[in-house]
């Protein structure tokens, strides 16, 4: 990957968006797909905002979590849920 000199960096405008010509100089083709894919992290599941916990898609874990004493205690402290009795 080509590296710009200090003069080239100082000549560029701050906040400018690279054009197609300047992005070609980055030589992105030199990056191997296996290296690029290491930055991708699949995330599927559910996040309990009350307990600040993430659950990976298993319905049983999510349902069981909502039945725990810790979840109930956190729910009591949290103002995220308002129950209206009519």
Number of C-alpha atoms within 10 A of each C-alpha: 10 7 9 11 8 8 8 9 11 10 8 11 8 8 6 7 10 10 8 8 8 10 11 11 12 13 11 10 9 8 10 9 9 8 9 9 9 8 8 8 7 5 10 11 11 15 14 13 12 18 16 9 10 14 16 12 13 11 12 9 13 17 10 10 17 14 11 10 10 13 17 15 12 14 16 12 11 13 9 9 10 7 5 5 4 3
